[in-house]
Amino acid sequence: MRGIQSAKIYQVGKEYRRVADGFSRSITEERMKCHFSIVGASDGLLAEAEILRVTLEVLDGLKLGAYSIKINHSLISRGLLEVCRVPEKLWRRLAKAINNISKVYLTP
């Protein structure tokens, strides 16, 4: 990268995607995309924490009301299991179970 060690990239713009419309046809959808990423070496989970901070600032600034953010990061999951003193031999099974929770859809 010509001497650049790291970079923060902010992108806001239109994105076009081809999607099925339910009638065996493909249509193009226009969406607004906001993207923030940090490229290069980082100090542990510092980059992830900064991305989360930026996300919270944007969502709070939009005043959308209540929202939830789902985080799927193996190091964070491992840290939570460690802090909760879960035996290491159970980590793999628990991580798999936790990962599957987000794939279950419940209707009230």
N, C-alpha and C positions, 0 to 999 in steps of 0.2 A: 504494500500500500504506500510506496514511495516515502518511507520514513514515518508514516502515521502509525502509532501503536494501538490506538483505540479511537472509536468514534461513536457519537450518539446520533441516531437517524430518526427524524420526525417526518412522517408523510401523511398528508391528508388529501384525499381526492376521490374521484369516481372510479368505480370498479365495475366491470361488466362480466357476468357469468352466464354460461349456458346451463339451463335447468330443464328438467322434464315437467310438462304442464299437467300430467295425469291423463292425457289423451294420446299417448305415444308420440307426442311432438316435443320439440325442443324450442324453448324461447329464451331470449336474452333478458336478464334482469339487471337493472342498474342499481347499484348500492353505493353508499358513501363509506369509504374506508379510512380509518384512522390507524396509523401504525407507528409504533415507537420501538426501537431496538437499540441495543448496545453491542457493538462489535469490538472484539479484541479481548485481551486478557483482563480479568476482573479479580477483585479480592473476595474470594469465597462467594457468599450469597448476596454481596452488596449490590450487584447489578440487578438481581431479581427483586430485591427490596426497593430499589429506585424505580423499576418498572411498575411495581405495585403502587408506589406513591404517586407516580404520574397518572396511573389509571384512576386512582381514587380522586385526585384533583380534578380530572376531566369529568368524571361522573358526578361528583358533587357540584361542579360548576354548571352542569346541564340542568340541575335541579329536577331530576326525573323521579324523585321520591325514593322509596326503599329499593334496594337492589342487593344481590348477593354475588360474590366472586368465588369461583371454584378454582382451586390451585391443585395441580397435579405435578408434584416435583418430588422425585425419589429421595433427595437429601433432606427435604423438609419432613417428609413422612418418616424417614429413618430417625431424625432428630426427635420427633414427637414420640415415637415408640421408645426411644432411649430414655427420654425424660420421664415417661410413664413407667419406666422399669419393666418393660415387657421383655421376657427372655429372648435372647437373640435367635434361638432355634425356631421361634414362632413368627419372626419378622416376615419371611417370604410369604407365608400363608395369609397373614393379616394384610400385607401390602396388596396382595391379589384381591382379597375380599373388599378392601377399601376402594380399590380401583373400580371394581364392578358395581359399587353402590351408585355411582354417577350414571350408570347405564340402565338403571331400573327406573321406569316411569310409573308413578302412582297418580291416580285420579281420585279426587275427593268424592 
